[in-house]
Every structure is written in C-alpha cells, then in structure tokens.
Amino acid sequence: MGKFLGTNSSNAAMHIALIICGLLLLIIIIDMFHSYYINSNINMELINLIIPVVTLSLGYIFGKGSQT
C-alpha cells in the first residue's frame, strides 16, 4: 500500500480523500450500468448525494498546497 499511496504520513488525509472519491465514483458507475441493464431510470437521488462529496474531496485534494 505504501508504494501506491506513498509513505509520507502528512499526506494521509489527502490519500484517504482520494480513495473515498474513487469509491464513490465507482458506486455511481455501477449504478449506471445496473440501471442500463435492467432498463430502469438512473437513481438521480444517489448521484445528487455523491457528486457534491466528490467535488468537495477533489477541491480539498487539489487545493491543499504546501505551506512555505
């Protein structure tokens, strides 16, 4: 796991945010494929709950700068 995320413990929160972001996007993709295969509507309530969390996490990841 250290080779994938790095061993610098100061970036742990950023790595956790990245993992959560990836998992939430995976849930949306699985829901979209599931809706397509059973010919039903996409669960927009789920997407409306997840997308703000993903954008907040991405904002944290890319907005976290070094304090010099």
Summary of the structure (lengths in Angstrom):
residues: 68
radius of gyration: 15.5
end to end distance: 28.5
largest distance: 53.5
contacts: 134
relative contact order: 0.14
helix: 78%
strand: 0%
